[in-house]
Amino acid sequence: MKNSALIYLAATALALTAAAQVTDTRDGQTYRTVRIGSDIWMAQNLNFKTDNSRCYDNKESNCAKYGRLYNFEDATKACPAGWHLPENDEWRELISYAEPEKTAGTKLKAKSGWNTDKNYKQGTDNFGFSALPGGGHYGASFGYIGDGGSWWSSDNRIGIYYFRKDVVWHSSNETYLFSVRCIANPTIITDTRDGQTYRTVKIGNQTWMTKNINFKTDNSKCYDNRESNCERYGKLYNWKEAKKACPVGWHLPSKDELEALIAYAGGEITAGAKLKAKSNWNTEDSYMQSTDEFGFSAMPSGNGNSDGSFSNAGDFGYLWSSTEIDSTLAYSRSMGHYFNAVVRLNLYKTYLYSVRCLKDETHR
């Protein structure tokens, strides 16, 4: 069996219903939920009883507060249908969302419930994850309640302690008992043309891919003609090819569909901060950091120019629409590293820009 994984953190988050709760039909227990980026997390540690799970100090009151503690085998099958034990990459995505890693622990910890002294304070719980120090069981005894919490992952564990700001990865004995925080199964679609997969997110009444399309067409290009940039940013397309870049059931959004997204994100003056990815953008201290509030994760993919050169990666991202202005221009939107607006642009159809696919109404 692979090395097991944990996380030193704790509980609070996820949302599938209007009340931001999900019910485990196996035992009727409900859990608060929260969306963090494009992921939906339970906002509390799991408290479903399995053969080998235990409450800290064998006290039911600790299960009610911190959830149950599980060995690795039980942890892998403890989450209810539609949910799963997070993989390492999913934990890393959460941690990067609370970046940087050296201070992520403070941002993920609950605002109360941690042991502290004059030098060490409670968490700030920036994202509603509300990690609590539920401790663990280490073969012969329980330990660390109040000081730290541990969460299983696929092959490591992460630590958050009351006296630390960072998140620390550890390997672990699979017989030890730690907490489980469930994450909702992501919606992933496969482009049958080339086998590439894309995660999706629902924003308002629209369902979007969470990254730019990377399907090869005759004239599409990678930024600077480097394949690694296609993996990061997706391919760049002229307008004619942008209109046919999306797979069946998806399409290049119209002007009105882009504007509906922007309106849902608060309007064009501030929506950029909520739609931009939390990393990959060039930043300065004086510029507001993006929050990626809806998991759209817009990237600074730059553009291809008429002379074959490329520019603006890291600083600007441009998204084509299907709406034509005239024989030479088409409507698009742009986001930049130093402003929070989503700017309207009429761009030359021969230039190369990104495509973000929107799900067809009939397929929603």
C-alpha positions in Angstrom: 0.0 0.0 0.0 1.2 3.6 -0.7 2.5 5.8 2.0 -0.4 7.3 3.8 -1.0 11.0 4.3 -2.3 13.4 6.8 -2.9 17.0 7.4 -2.4 19.0 10.6 -5.5 21.2 10.4 -9.2 21.2 11.4 -12.8 21.9 10.6 -15.5 24.1 9.0 -16.7 24.4 5.3 -18.6 23.4 2.1 -21.8 24.2 0.3 -24.2 22.2 -1.8 -27.5 23.5 -0.5 -28.9 26.9 0.0 -28.3 26.4 3.7 -24.6 25.4 3.0 -25.1 21.9 4.4 -24.9 18.4 3.2 -26.6 15.4 4.9 -24.9 12.0 5.2 -27.8 9.6 4.4 -26.0 6.8 6.1 -26.6 8.2 9.6 -28.5 11.5 9.1 -25.7 13.7 10.3 -25.3 17.1 8.6 -22.2 19.0 7.8 -21.6 22.6 7.0 -19.9 23.2 3.6 -17.9 25.8 1.8 -16.6 26.5 -1.7 -13.0 27.4 -1.8 -11.9 28.2 -5.3 -13.4 25.5 -7.5 -13.5 22.9 -4.7 -16.3 22.2 -2.2 -15.2 21.1 1.2 -17.0 19.9 4.3 -16.5 22.6 6.9 -16.3 20.0 9.7 -14.4 16.8 10.1 -16.3 13.6 9.3 -18.1 11.9 12.2 -19.3 8.7 10.5 -18.7 5.6 12.6 -16.6 2.8 11.1 -15.3 -0.4 12.6 -11.9 1.1 13.7 -12.8 4.8 14.2 -12.6 6.4 17.7 -13.4 9.6 19.6 -10.5 11.4 21.2 -10.0 10.0 24.7 -13.0 7.7 23.8 -15.4 10.6 24.7 -18.4 11.2 22.5 -18.2 14.9 23.2 -14.9 15.0 21.4 -16.5 13.3 18.3 -19.2 16.0 18.3 -16.7 18.8 18.4 -13.8 17.4 16.3 -15.2 14.4 14.4 -14.0 10.9 14.6 -10.4 9.7 14.2 -9.7 7.0 11.5 -6.8 4.7 10.5 -5.8 5.0 6.9 -7.8 2.1 5.6 -11.0 3.3 7.1 -10.3 6.9 6.0 -10.2 5.8 2.4 -13.8 4.6 2.5 -15.3 6.9 5.2 -16.7 9.7 3.1 -20.3 9.5 1.8 -21.4 9.0 -1.8 -20.4 12.0 -4.0 -17.5 12.8 -1.7 -14.0 11.4 -1.3 -10.8 11.6 0.8 -8.7 14.4 -0.6 -5.7 13.6 -2.8 -2.4 15.4 -2.2 -3.1 17.7 -5.2 -6.4 18.8 -3.7 -4.8 19.6 -0.3 -2.1 21.5 -2.2 -4.7 23.4 -4.1 -6.3 24.4 -0.8 -3.0 25.4 0.7 -2.0 27.4 -2.4 -5.4 29.2 -2.2 -4.4 30.3 1.2 -0.9 31.1 0.0 1.9 31.4 0.8 2.4 28.0 2.5 4.5 29.4 5.3 1.5 31.4 6.6 -1.4 29.2 5.3 -1.9 27.5 8.7 -3.0 30.8 10.3 -5.5 31.5 7.5 -7.0 28.0 7.7 -7.2 27.7 11.5 -10.5 28.5 13.3 -10.7 31.8 15.2 -11.1 30.0 18.5 -10.4 26.6 20.1 -6.6 26.6 19.8 -4.2 26.6 22.7 -2.3 30.0 22.7 0.0 32.2 24.7 1.1 35.8 24.4 3.3 34.9 21.4 0.8 32.7 19.5 -2.7 33.6 18.5 -5.8 32.0 17.1 -6.3 31.6 13.4 -7.8 34.1 11.1 -10.0 31.6 9.2 -9.9 33.7 6.0 -11.8 31.1 4.0 -14.2 29.5 6.4 -12.2 26.2 6.6 -12.1 26.6 10.4 -9.5 24.0 11.2 -9.7 22.8 14.8 -6.9 21.0 16.9 -8.5 17.6 17.2 -5.3 15.7 17.8 -4.8 12.0 16.9 -4.1 8.5 18.2 -0.5 7.3 17.9 -0.6 3.6 18.4 -0.7 3.5 22.2 -2.2 6.9 23.2 -4.0 10.0 22.2 -2.2 13.3 21.8 -2.1 16.9 20.7 -5.7 17.9 21.2 -5.8 21.7 21.5 -2.4 21.9 19.9 -2.7 20.3 16.5 -5.0 18.4 14.1 -4.1 15.8 11.5 -5.9 15.0 8.3 -5.5 12.0 6.0 -4.6 12.4 2.4 -3.5 9.9 -0.2 0.2 9.7 0.9 1.3 12.3 3.3 0.1 14.3 6.2 0.1 18.0 6.8 0.6 19.7 10.2 -0.8 22.9 11.7 0.2 23.6 15.3 -0.9 26.3 17.6 2.7 27.7 17.7 3.2 27.6 13.9 1.9 29.7 11.0 2.8 27.2 8.3 1.4 23.9 7.0 3.8 20.9 7.3 3.7 17.7 5.4 4.5 14.4 7.1 4.5 10.7 6.2 2.6 8.6 8.7 2.0 5.1 10.1 -1.3 3.8 8.5 -2.5 2.4 11.9 -2.5 5.8 13.5 -5.8 7.6 13.8 -6.4 11.0 12.4 -9.3 13.2 11.1 -11.0 13.0 7.8 -12.2 16.1 5.9 -14.2 15.1 2.8 -14.2 17.0 -0.5 -16.9 16.8 -3.1 -16.2 14.8 -6.2 -15.3 17.3 -8.9 -17.2 17.6 -12.2 -14.7 16.7 -14.9 -15.4 16.5 -18.6 -13.2 14.8 -21.2 -12.6 16.2 -24.6 -13.1 13.1 -26.7 -11.2 14.7 -29.6 -7.8 14.4 -27.8 -8.6 12.9 -24.4 -7.7 16.0 -22.4 -9.8 16.6 -19.2 -11.2 19.9 -17.8 -12.7 20.6 -14.4 -15.9 22.7 -14.5 -17.6 25.1 -12.1 -21.1 26.5 -11.9 -21.2 30.3 -11.5 -24.7 31.6 -11.3 -26.7 29.9 -14.0 -23.6 29.2 -16.2 -21.2 26.2 -16.2 -17.7 27.1 -17.2 -14.4 25.2 -17.7 -12.0 26.3 -15.0 -9.1 26.6 -17.5 -8.6 27.7 -21.0 -9.1 25.2 -23.8 -5.9 23.4 -25.0 -7.3 21.7 -28.2 -4.9 21.9 -31.2 -6.3 23.5 -34.3 -4.5 24.2 -37.6 -3.3 27.7 -36.5 -3.4 27.6 -32.7 -0.2 28.2 -30.9 1.4 28.0 -27.5 2.8 31.2 -26.0 6.4 31.6 -27.2 5.9 28.3 -29.1 6.6 26.5 -25.8 4.5 23.4 -25.0 4.8 24.1 -21.3 2.9 27.4 -21.8 0.0 25.5 -23.4 -0.1 23.3 -20.3 -0.2 26.4 -18.1 -2.3 28.8 -20.2 -4.1 26.8 -22.9 -3.6 27.4 -26.6 -4.0 30.8 -28.3 -6.4 31.1 -31.3 -7.4 33.5 -34.0 -11.1 34.4 -33.9 -12.1 32.0 -36.7 -10.6 29.0 -35.0 -11.7 30.2 -31.5 -15.3 29.7 -32.6 -14.7 26.0 -33.2 -12.2 25.2 -30.5 -14.7 24.0 -27.9 -15.9 20.4 -27.8 -19.4 19.2 -28.4 -21.8 20.4 -25.7 -19.7 23.5 -25.1 -19.2 26.8 -27.0 -17.3 30.0 -27.2 -19.3 32.5 -25.1 -21.1 35.4 -26.7 -20.7 39.0 -25.6 -23.9 38.7 -23.5 -22.8 35.5 -21.8 -19.5 37.1 -20.8 -21.3 40.1 -19.5 -23.6 37.8 -17.5 -20.6 36.2 -15.8 -19.1 39.6 -15.0 -22.3 41.0 -13.6 -22.6 37.9 -11.3 -19.0 38.6 -10.1 -20.0 42.1 -9.1 -19.6 44.2 -12.2 -16.8 45.1 -14.6 -15.1 47.5 -12.2 -14.2 44.9 -9.6 -15.0 41.5 -11.1 -11.4 40.9 -12.2 -10.2 40.4 -8.7 -12.8 37.7 -8.1 -12.3 35.9 -11.4 -8.5 35.9 -11.7 -6.4 32.9 -10.5 -4.6 33.4 -7.2 -1.2 32.6 -8.8 0.7 33.1 -12.1 -0.1 36.8 -12.3 2.7 39.3 -12.0 2.0 41.3 -8.8 3.4 44.2 -6.7 2.6 45.0 -3.1 0.6 48.0 -4.2 -1.7 45.9 -6.4 -4.7 44.1 -4.9 -4.3 40.3 -4.9 -6.9 38.3 -6.7 -9.3 36.1 -4.7 -10.6 33.7 -7.4 -13.9 33.7 -5.4 -15.8 31.6 -7.9 -13.1 29.2 -9.0 -13.0 30.7 -12.6 -9.2 31.0 -12.3 -8.6 33.4 -15.2 -5.0 33.2 -16.3 -2.5 35.9 -17.7 -2.1 34.0 -20.9 -0.9 36.9 -23.0 -1.5 37.1 -26.8 0.0 36.2 -30.2 0.7 39.2 -32.5 0.4 39.5 -36.3 4.2 39.4 -36.8 4.4 36.0 -35.1 5.7 37.4 -31.8 4.0 37.0 -28.4 3.5 39.5 -25.5 1.9 40.1 -22.1 2.0 36.7 -20.5 2.0 37.1 -16.8 0.5 40.6 -17.1 -2.8 40.3 -19.1 -5.3 37.6 -20.2 -7.7 38.0 -23.1 -10.8 35.9 -23.7 -12.5 35.8 -27.2 -16.2 36.0 -27.5 -18.3 34.8 -30.5 -19.7 38.2 -31.1 -18.5 40.0 -34.2 -18.0 43.7 -34.4 -17.2 44.0 -38.1 -15.2 42.2 -40.8 -11.9 42.8 -38.9 -12.9 43.0 -35.3 -14.5 40.8 -32.6 -15.6 41.5 -29.0 -13.5 40.3 -26.1 -12.7 40.9 -22.5 -9.4 41.4 -20.8 -8.0 41.3 -17.2 -4.7 42.7 -16.1 -2.3 42.2 -13.2 -2.5 45.8 -11.9 -6.2 46.4 -12.0 -9.4 44.7 -10.8 -11.7 45.6 -13.8 -12.6 43.3 -16.7 -12.0 45.5 -19.7 -14.1 45.5 -22.9 -12.0 45.3 -26.1 -12.6 45.1 -29.8 -9.7 42.9 -31.1 -8.4 42.1 -34.5 -9.6 38.7 -35.6 -6.2 37.7 -36.9 -4.5 38.0 -33.5 -4.2 35.1 -31.1 -6.1 35.0 -27.8 -7.4 32.5 -25.3 -10.7 30.6 -25.3 -12.7 29.7 -22.2 -15.6 27.3 -23.0 -19.1 27.6 -21.7 -21.5 24.7 -21.4 -24.5 24.8 -23.9 -27.9 25.6 -22.4 -29.3 22.2 -23.6 -26.5 20.3 -21.8 -26.8 22.0 -18.4 
